[in-house]
Amino acid sequence: METAIQAAEDTLGDQAAIRRVLVVDDSRLQRRILISLLERWGFLVDQAASGGEALKVCAVSPPDLVLSDWMMPEMSGPEFCREFRNLPRDSYGYFILLTSKSEKDDIAAGLDAGADDFLTKPVSGAELRARIAAGDRILRMERELTEKKRLVETTLSELRRVYKSLDDDLVEAKNLQQSLVRDRYRDFGLAEVSLALRSSGHVGGDLVGMFPIAQGRVGLFGIDVSGHGISSALMTARLAGYLSTSAPDQNVAFRRTQQGAYVPRSPAETVAVLNRLILDDMETEHYFTALLADACLQTGRVTVAQAGHPCPLVQRADGSVEFVGDGGLPVGLIQEAVYQEFEVILNPGDRFMIYSDGIVECADPQARFLGEAGLARMMRRLRHVRGPECLDSVTAALSDHAGSTAFGDDVSAVLMELKPGAESG
C-alpha cells in the first residue's frame, strides 16, 4: 500500500494543479479520515457537512478538487455536483463522487450530473491518491490549454492591432500614390489628355502621367513595375520623381545645355537614361515596362519608345482600331540596352491610348483574357464616349468582363484625343 501511495505522490510535484480540496460528507468520521489523508499529503483542505454548506465554501474558496459523498440529506452528491458546475469559475474544478453504488445507471447519473470520477466506499488511501493524481494530470492539461488559449488570444489581439495599423498606413500610402497622378485631365487646346490609375490592392506598381514638352507638344508615359505591393509602389514613387510633371529640371526627359536651357530628349533616349539610373543607382530586383510618347499636337505626329509595354492603341475618327509597336525590351534588365522609336500620325478626331497589361490580361470567370481583340471591341463601342468618362467606362466594362470589381492586376491608361477640329499636317 505504501508503495502504491508513494508512486502516486511521485506524479505530483511543485507544478501540481490540485492544491485545495473540499471534502463534503454528512459523516464527521468519514470527513476526519479523508482530511487526515489529504493533509498528510500536503493539501489544503476545507470541509462541509452538506451540499448547501459546501456551495457557500466554494463561493469563498473555490476548490481545485471536490470529494463528495453521494448520499447526503437535503442535497445529494449528484445534485450538489450540478450546482457546483453552475458556479462561476476561472478554471475547471475536478469532482469525485464517493459512493457504494456500482450499478451502471447510477454511474451514468453521476456522470450526467458533471462528476469526473468515482471512488467506492470504504475509500482506499492508495486508490484515492491515484485518482487524485489522475485528476491533477487532467487539470494541468486543462490549465495548459487555457494558458495557450490566452496566449493565442493575446497574440491575435496584437496581430489585429498591428494589422489595423498597417492597413491604416496602406490606405494613406494609396492616397499618396494616387496623388502622384496630380492631373487626371488636361485640355491642351488641340487635344485632351485623360489619365486613369487603379491599384488591384492598397498600392500598386503602375504609373501614368503627362507633362508639357514645348508649345504644342506633350509628353505621355505609362509604366508598370514588376511585382505588386509596397516595394513596387516605392519604385513607382521614385520613377514619378524622375518624370516630374512640374519642372523640367526634375524630369529626365529633359537635358540641360551649357547655356542653362532645358531641351527635350527623344523618347528612346529618355528610356535609355531611366535604364541606366535603375541599374546604376537603385538596389532593386524590380524592372519595369514603359511606353513614352512625344506628341506634337499641331501635326498629329506621335514619336513613341516602347520598352516591353503593351502595344498602344490607335482609334481613328471612324471608330476603327489598330495596335502599333513591336514590344521592345523592359527597363532595368540589361546595361546599355538600346531602345527604338516609331511614329504614329493622328488626324483630327483620332485618339491614342497607352494602357497597362492589367487591361488586356483581365480574365473572365473562365480565366479567359480580354486581349487586344476584346479591348478593340470595347473601344469601338465607346467611340463616342470621350475623356475621363471613356476611361471610367473602360473600367466598368472590365468589371463586367471579370465578373467582379476586384481586379487581379493594376489597371492604368493614358488617353490622348485630338479634337475633331484640330489641324494636322
C-alpha positions in Angstrom: 0.0 0.0 0.0 2.8 2.4 0.9 4.5 1.7 -2.4 1.3 2.5 -4.3 0.8 5.7 -2.4 4.4 6.7 -3.0 4.1 6.1 -6.7 1.0 8.3 -6.9 2.7 11.0 -4.9 5.7 11.0 -7.3 3.3 12.1 -10.1 2.6 15.3 -8.1 5.1 18.0 -7.6 5.6 21.7 -7.4 3.6 22.1 -10.6 0.6 20.3 -9.2 -2.7 21.8 -10.3 -4.6 20.4 -7.2 -3.8 22.4 -4.1 -7.1 23.0 -2.3 -9.5 20.1 -1.7 -13.1 20.3 -0.4 -14.4 17.3 1.5 -18.2 17.1 1.6 -19.8 14.3 3.7 -22.5 14.3 6.4 -20.4 11.8 8.4 -17.9 13.6 10.7 -15.9 10.4 10.9 -15.6 10.0 7.2 -14.6 13.6 6.9 -11.9 13.1 9.5 -10.5 10.1 7.8 -10.3 11.8 4.4 -8.9 15.1 5.8 -6.2 13.2 7.7 -5.0 11.6 4.5 -5.2 14.7 2.4 -3.4 16.9 5.0 -0.7 14.2 5.3 -0.1 14.5 1.5 0.2 18.3 1.8 -3.2 19.5 0.5 -5.1 22.5 1.9 -8.4 21.0 3.0 -11.9 22.6 3.5 -14.9 20.6 4.7 -18.6 20.8 4.6 -21.4 18.6 6.1 -23.9 19.2 3.3 -24.2 20.3 -0.2 -25.7 23.7 0.8 -22.8 24.4 3.2 -20.3 23.2 0.5 -21.7 25.8 -2.0 -21.0 28.6 0.5 -17.4 27.3 0.9 -16.9 27.2 -2.8 -18.1 30.8 -3.2 -15.4 31.9 -0.8 -12.6 29.5 -1.6 -13.1 27.7 -4.9 -11.5 24.2 -4.6 -9.4 22.5 -7.2 -10.9 19.2 -6.2 -14.1 18.1 -4.6 -14.6 14.8 -2.8 -18.3 14.5 -2.2 -20.4 11.7 -0.7 -23.3 10.6 -2.8 -25.9 10.0 -0.1 -26.5 13.2 1.9 -29.6 14.8 3.4 -31.3 17.8 1.7 -29.0 17.7 -1.3 -27.4 14.5 -2.8 -23.9 14.4 -4.2 -25.1 14.5 -7.8 -27.4 17.4 -7.1 -24.6 19.3 -5.4 -22.4 18.5 -8.4 -24.9 20.1 -10.7 -24.9 23.3 -8.6 -21.1 23.2 -8.4 -20.9 23.1 -12.2 -23.1 26.2 -12.4 -20.8 28.3 -10.2 -18.7 30.9 -12.0 -15.0 29.9 -12.0 -11.8 30.9 -13.7 -10.7 27.3 -14.1 -12.1 23.8 -14.0 -12.8 22.0 -10.7 -12.3 18.2 -10.6 -15.2 16.4 -8.9 -15.0 12.8 -7.4 -18.2 11.2 -6.1 -17.8 8.8 -3.1 -20.3 6.0 -3.3 -21.2 2.5 -2.6 -23.3 2.4 -5.8 -21.9 0.3 -8.6 -24.9 0.0 -11.0 -24.3 1.3 -14.5 -27.4 3.5 -14.3 -26.2 5.1 -11.1 -22.8 5.8 -12.6 -24.4 7.3 -15.7 -26.5 9.5 -13.5 -23.4 10.7 -11.7 -21.6 11.5 -15.0 -24.6 13.3 -16.3 -24.6 15.5 -13.1 -21.0 16.5 -14.0 -18.8 14.2 -11.9 -15.4 13.3 -13.3 -14.6 10.2 -11.4 -15.9 7.8 -8.7 -14.5 6.1 -5.6 -16.1 3.2 -3.9 -16.5 3.4 -0.1 -14.8 2.5 2.1 -12.1 4.6 0.4 -8.7 3.1 -0.1 -5.8 5.5 0.5 -3.8 4.2 -2.4 -6.7 4.4 -4.8 -7.7 7.9 -3.6 -4.1 9.1 -4.1 -4.1 7.5 -7.6 -7.4 9.1 -8.5 -6.2 12.5 -7.3 -3.0 12.1 -9.4 -5.2 11.3 -12.5 -7.3 14.4 -11.8 -4.2 16.5 -11.3 -3.0 15.5 -14.8 -6.3 16.4 -16.3 -6.3 19.8 -14.6 -2.8 20.5 -15.6 -3.6 19.8 -19.2 -6.7 22.0 -18.9 -4.8 24.9 -17.5 -2.0 24.5 -20.1 -4.7 24.7 -22.8 -6.3 27.7 -21.0 -2.9 29.4 -20.9 -2.2 28.6 -24.6 -5.7 29.9 -25.5 -4.9 33.1 -23.6 -1.6 33.4 -25.4 -3.3 32.8 -28.7 -6.0 35.4 -27.9 -3.4 37.9 -26.8 -1.3 37.2 -30.0 -4.4 37.6 -32.2 -5.3 40.8 -30.4 -1.8 42.1 -31.0 -1.9 41.0 -34.7 -5.2 42.7 -35.1 -3.7 45.9 -33.7 -0.7 45.6 -36.0 -2.8 44.7 -39.0 -5.1 47.8 -38.4 -2.0 50.0 -38.1 -0.6 48.5 -41.3 -4.0 48.8 -43.0 -4.2 52.5 -42.0 -0.7 53.1 -43.3 -1.5 51.3 -46.6 -4.7 53.4 -47.0 -2.5 56.5 -46.5 0.1 55.1 -48.9 -2.7 54.5 -51.5 -3.8 58.1 -51.2 -0.2 59.3 -51.5 0.3 57.1 -54.6 -2.8 58.3 -56.2 -1.6 61.9 -55.6 1.4 61.1 -57.9 -1.1 61.4 -60.7 -2.0 65.0 -60.0 -3.9 66.0 -63.1 -6.3 63.3 -64.3 -7.4 65.5 -67.2 -5.9 68.4 -69.2 -7.2 70.4 -72.2 -4.2 71.3 -74.3 -6.3 73.2 -76.9 -5.8 71.0 -79.8 -6.1 67.8 -77.8 -7.4 66.5 -74.5 -5.5 64.0 -72.3 -7.1 61.8 -69.6 -5.4 59.5 -67.1 -6.7 56.5 -65.1 -4.9 54.6 -62.3 -6.5 51.9 -60.2 -4.4 49.6 -58.0 -5.5 46.0 -57.5 -4.5 46.2 -53.8 -3.9 49.1 -51.5 -0.9 50.1 -53.5 0.4 49.0 -56.9 3.2 49.2 -59.4 1.5 51.2 -62.2 2.2 54.8 -63.0 0.8 57.1 -65.7 1.5 60.8 -66.4 1.7 63.7 -68.8 4.0 66.7 -69.0 4.3 69.7 -71.3 7.4 69.5 -73.6 7.1 72.7 -75.6 4.4 74.8 -77.1 2.0 72.4 -78.8 4.0 69.3 -77.6 3.1 67.0 -74.7 4.9 64.0 -73.2 2.8 60.9 -72.2 4.0 57.9 -70.3 2.8 54.6 -68.9 4.9 52.5 -66.5 4.3 49.0 -65.0 6.8 47.9 -62.3 7.2 44.2 -61.9 5.6 42.6 -58.9 2.9 44.0 -56.6 2.6 45.6 -53.2 4.7 48.0 -51.2 8.1 47.5 -52.9 6.6 48.0 -56.4 4.8 51.1 -55.1 8.0 52.6 -53.7 9.7 52.2 -57.1 6.8 53.9 -58.8 7.2 56.8 -56.4 10.9 57.0 -57.3 10.1 56.9 -61.0 7.5 59.6 -60.6 10.3 61.8 -59.3 12.3 61.0 -62.5 9.4 62.1 -64.7 8.2 65.1 -62.8 5.3 66.9 -64.4 6.0 70.2 -62.5 9.5 71.3 -63.7 12.0 70.2 -66.5 14.9 70.3 -64.1 13.3 67.4 -62.2 12.4 65.4 -65.3 14.9 63.1 -67.1 13.0 63.7 -70.3 14.9 67.0 -70.5 18.7 67.7 -70.5 20.3 70.9 -69.7 22.5 72.7 -72.2 25.7 74.6 -71.5 23.7 77.8 -71.8 21.4 76.6 -68.9 18.4 75.9 -71.1 16.4 72.7 -70.9 15.8 70.8 -74.1 13.8 67.6 -74.6 15.3 64.3 -75.1 13.8 61.9 -77.5 11.6 59.2 -76.0 14.2 56.4 -76.8 17.0 58.5 -75.2 14.8 59.1 -72.1 14.1 55.4 -71.7 17.8 54.6 -72.0 18.6 57.2 -69.3 16.0 55.5 -67.0 17.6 52.1 -67.7 21.0 53.4 -66.6 19.5 55.0 -63.5 17.8 51.9 -62.4 20.8 49.6 -62.9 23.4 52.0 -61.6 21.6 53.9 -58.7 18.9 51.5 -57.4 19.5 48.4 -55.4 16.4 46.5 -56.6 15.3 43.3 -58.2 12.5 45.1 -59.9 12.3 46.0 -63.5 9.5 47.8 -65.4 7.8 48.1 -68.7 7.3 51.6 -70.1 5.9 53.4 -73.0 6.9 57.1 -73.6 5.4 59.3 -76.2 6.2 62.8 -77.6 3.1 64.1 -79.2 3.1 67.1 -81.5 -0.4 68.4 -81.4 -0.2 70.7 -84.4 1.0 67.9 -86.8 -0.5 64.9 -85.0 2.9 63.2 -85.1 3.5 60.9 -82.1 7.0 59.6 -81.5 6.9 56.5 -79.3 9.5 54.5 -77.4 8.2 51.1 -76.3 10.0 49.2 -73.6 8.1 45.9 -73.1 4.8 47.7 -72.5 1.6 46.6 -74.3 1.3 48.0 -77.9 -0.5 51.3 -77.8 -4.0 51.6 -79.3 -4.9 54.0 -82.1 -8.5 54.7 -82.7 -9.4 56.6 -85.8 -12.2 59.1 -86.1 -14.4 56.5 -87.9 -14.1 54.1 -84.9 -11.6 51.7 -86.4 -8.9 50.4 -84.0 -5.3 49.4 -84.6 -2.4 48.4 -82.4 1.1 49.7 -83.2 4.6 48.8 -82.0 6.6 45.7 -81.5 7.2 45.4 -77.8 10.8 46.2 -77.0 12.9 45.3 -74.0 11.8 46.2 -70.4 13.8 48.7 -68.4 16.2 47.6 -65.7 17.3 44.3 -67.1 20.4 44.9 -69.4 23.1 47.5 -69.2 23.4 49.7 -72.3 20.2 48.4 -73.7 19.2 50.2 -76.9 15.6 51.4 -77.4 14.0 52.1 -80.7 11.3 54.6 -81.7 8.4 54.5 -84.1 5.9 57.2 -85.2 2.2 57.4 -85.5 0.3 60.1 -87.4 -3.0 61.1 -85.8 -5.7 63.1 -87.7 -8.4 65.2 -86.2 -10.8 63.1 -84.2 -8.3 60.2 -83.7 -7.1 59.1 -80.3 -4.1 57.4 -78.9 -4.2 55.1 -75.8 -1.4 53.8 -73.6 -2.6 51.1 -71.2 -1.1 48.5 -68.8 -1.3 44.7 -69.2 -3.9 44.7 -66.3 -6.4 45.7 -69.0 -5.7 43.2 -71.8 -4.9 40.4 -69.3 -8.0 41.0 -67.3 -9.6 37.5 -67.0 -13.2 36.5 -67.0 -14.7 33.8 -64.6 -13.5 31.2 -67.1 -9.9 32.6 -66.9 -10.0 33.9 -70.5 -8.1 37.2 -71.0 -9.8 40.2 -72.6 -6.9 40.5 -75.0 -6.3 43.1 -77.7 -9.4 42.0 -79.6 -11.6 42.5 -76.6 -10.1 45.9 -75.9 -10.7 46.9 -79.6 -14.4 45.8 -79.3 -14.7 47.8 -76.1 -13.2 50.9 -77.7 -15.4 50.6 -80.8 -18.5 50.5 -78.5 -17.1 53.6 -76.7 -16.2 55.5 -79.9 -18.5 58.4 -79.0 -17.6 58.5 -75.3 -14.7 60.8 -74.6 -12.3 62.0 -71.9 -12.4 60.7 -68.3 -15.8 59.3 -68.9 -14.4 57.0 -71.6 -11.7 55.6 -69.2 -14.4 55.2 -66.5 -16.5 53.2 -68.9 -13.4 51.0 -69.8 -13.1 50.2 -66.0 -16.8 49.5 -65.7 -16.6 47.2 -68.8 -13.6 45.4 -67.3 -15.7 44.7 -64.2 -18.4 43.2 -66.3 -15.8 41.1 -68.1 -14.2 39.9 -64.9 -17.5 39.5 -63.0 -16.0 41.4 -60.1 -14.9 44.9 -59.2 -11.7 43.5 -57.8 -9.1 43.0 -60.5 -6.1 40.7 -60.3 -3.7 43.4 -61.5 -3.3 47.1 -61.6 -5.2 49.0 -64.3 -3.9 52.2 -65.8 -4.3 54.1 -69.0 -3.5 57.4 -70.8 -5.9 58.6 -73.4 -5.0 61.4 -75.8 -7.8 62.6 -78.1 -7.2 65.1 -81.0 -10.2 67.3 -81.2 -12.3 66.9 -84.4 -11.5 70.5 -85.5 -7.7 70.2 -84.9 -5.5 70.7 -87.9 -2.6 68.3 -88.6 -0.2 68.1 -91.4 
